Amino acid sequence: MTMITRRRFLAAGTSVAAAGLFTGTRATAARAPDIRIGTVFPTKTGDSFVRASVNDYIGTAGRIGALLAETQLGTAVESQGASLDVLFTTSPTADVAIRAGERLVETGNIHALVGGVGEGQAQVLADIAARAKIPFFNIGETSDAFRREALSPYLFHIEASDAMYLDAMGQLAAREGLTRWIVSAGTDDHGMALAARAERAASKAGCTIVKSLGVPPAIPVYYSQVEEMAEVEADVIFVLVDYLDLFPLMVQMEEQGITTPVLNFPHTITQTRDFFAASRNRLPVLNPQYHLALWEATDTRAGAEDFNLQVRARYAEPADPTAWAAYHAIKIIVDTVLATGSTEASAMIAYLEDPATTFDLAKGPGVSFRPWDHQLRQPLAVVEVDNDVVWRERELPTRIAIGRYAGSLPVEQPGSDTASWLDSLGDGPEED
């Protein structure tokens, strides 16, 4: 029996819009409809256990982005004679996210849902949105398996995929002349999937994996794996383990005397300023010079600087990637409703799937959703860590200065089709 994946489901034109259930008719009414958007973020409200408290960093950033969107974008909606209401809920775990999402659907009369920060939360919220037949915008889950297996035309991804991040890591390594890789990844399902996809990233970048190591998750000692690394000559080590295993593994690598440059997989939590500071403190030798991120708080390109300054001025925080993702998920919803004149899911999804639709998200031209997996095609930021800045957690200037925007990937190809060069990151419709 052949399994129908989400990628094949959408690429074959069997999404609701393509099946003719969505009309996608552009509205001509003068007044836009009122817009209600539900958000689910793991923000701290009291004492919490370790895994939830880690997600508080990125959850709080998401809440900041959504608050800013409600304030700024609400004005644009009001100018059309309508209103924008963003509803906020807190979800430290996936179980709590279920209750929050169901409550928003049942009592909030929402037209779209935004969330997915924290383990398992995107999956449960996507299910809730599909049952309610409203769009869900994932801003925190990178898993390619989730993208393949969630057969829902209502699901859209703002967060980049595993494949996109791995391809960007490959392009960055090739740019720096680091062509011989050691790949260390977890032995759980996600880790093995990352290791397998890294082979494709190496091939696309013209690089070679000289050693691949399985790293069992959640164990205190990695000396046997570290000794294997030390015996191999390579230009770079790709560390693709779970974020909870990252420091235990890399501290032991330093203790073994390994000095080979490292590139870490950009988990959502490891893209924050707080992680940069912790990594710099705990890894004086192996702290990566470069990180990849969905967004960078020091980007000064058109539109980017204004967004970053707004976050700093209003909330005294750097604009971490989840803040960008939450704000721009809401902006996409607002732009879509204003363009179609409708909050009906059918009209919204038809517009989002339209190949001619692009969005201004402060990331340059051509940002749009891929038709085969509803992934936002977009460039990713390269962040260079400043090892000399004195870190003071409560002082905003030092929180910002610890990282510096160092360009983006893929590098734009003059004269080429924008969608084509952006699609050099991630999997195509034929790659299940």
Buried (B, 14 or more C-beta within 10 A) or exposed (E): EEEEBBBBBBBEEBBBBBEEEBEBBEBEEEEBBBBBBBBBBBBBEEEBEEEBBBBBBBBBBBBBBBBBBBEBBBEBBEEBEBEBBBBBBBBBBBEBBBEBBBBBBEEBEBBBBBBBBBBBBBBBBBBBBBEBBBBBBBBBBBBBBBBBBBBBBBBBBBBBBBBBBBBBBBBBBBBBEBBBBBBBBBEBEBBBBBBEBBBBBBEBBEBEBBBBBBBEEEEEEBEEBBEBBEEEEBBBBBBBBBBBBBBBBBBBBBEEEBEBBBBBBBBBBBBBBBBBBBBBEBBEEBBBBBBBBBBBBBBEEEEBBEBBEBBBEEBEBBBBBBBBBBBBBBBBBBBBBBBBBBBBBBBBBBBBBBEEBBBBBBBBEBBBBBBBBBBBBBBBBBBBBBEEBEBEEEEEEBBBBBBBBBBBBBEBEEEEEBBEBBBBBBBEBEBE
